[in-house]
Amino acid sequence: MAGKQNAEQIARFADMFTAMGTEPRLRIMQLLLSAHPQGLVVGEIGAELDIPSSTLSHHLEKLKNEDLVKVRREGTFLWYSANTEALRELLGFLYAECCTRNKAIEPKAIVSICK
């Protein structure tokens, strides 16, 4: 069962990387992290990154589908924010096995940086 769970987890993380794997989406994530925890209104994201509304909606939807961003409605405004918990999991996954072959650093020391 652990192997299947690990395979599912790897597939989930691969999908997250794929979602961030375009230059506009990576810029969106960087911008949302700079505005964390409040986030930004869609119009602010588009204006700051010079991304047209229709294209921006597509990018935000892709990021939201992979749980990389959260969205909340306040009146007529949609606020987007980075899902730092999902990003923390992703970084923890990358660093979990770090240095285990040569035992240079305890993996727990690196993972704790992500917390």
N, C-alpha and C positions, 0 to 999 in steps of 0.2 A: 504493500500500500504506500509506503514512503516513497518508493520510486515513481509511482504514478502521480502522487501529490507533487513531488519535485518536478516532474515533467510538465504538469499543469502550471506550476508556478513559473517555470522557465518560459513556457509559451505565453503566459500573461505578461511577464517582463519583456519578452521579445516584442509583443504587440505595443507595449508602452514605448519602447525605443523606436519602433516603426512610426508611431504617432508623432514623436518628436523629431523624426528624421528628415524633416524639411527645414530649410532656412527660415521661412516665415513662422513656423510653429515653434522652433527653438527660440526665436526672437520673442514670440508671445510669452513663452514660459519664463524667459529671462526678465521680461518686463513685469509679469505678474509676481515673480519672486521679489522684485524690487519694491513692489507695492504691497507686499504681505504685511499684515494679515487682512487689511481692509479690501484689497483688490481694486479693480478698476471697472468703470462702466464701459460697455462695448464701444461707444463713440470715442472715448479717450484712447482705447487700445488702437482703434483704426487710425485716429488722427496722429498719434505718436509714431506709429510704425508705417504710416502711409499705405495702409491696406484697404482696398475698397470693401464696402459693407458685405456684398455678396460673397466675396472670397473669404473675408474674415469670419463670417458665419460658418462657412465650411470648415475652416481650420479649428475654430473653437468647438464645433460639434465633434470633430475627430478627437481632440484632446479630452473633451468631456466623456466621450464614449469609452475611453481608456482610463477614466478616473484620475486623470492628471490635473484637471481643473474642476472647481466647484462653481456652481452658479446659484445666485439668489436673486429674487425679484423684490425690488422696493418700489412700489407704485408702478410707473411705466418703465423703470430702468432695470436692466439686467446687469448685475455685478458679477464679474468673474474673478476668481482668486485661485492661486496655485494650491493644489492639494499636497501640502508638505508631508503629510503622513504617507501617502503613496510614494512620493519621491524618497522619503527616508527608507521605506521598504526596499525600493529599487537600489539605492546606494548600499544598504545593508547586505542585500543579495550579492552585489558585486564584490564587496569587501569581505564577505563571510569566510571565504577560502583563502584570503590573501596571506601569503607567506607561510602556508601550512607545510609545503614540501621542504623548505629549508629551515623552518621553525625560527626565522629571524625575529618575528613579532607575533605575539599572541593575537589570534583573530579577534578575541573579545576586546582588546585595546582599540582596534581600528573600528569595530562596529559601534563601540561606545561613543566615538566621535560623532556618529550620525544621530545620536539621541539628543 
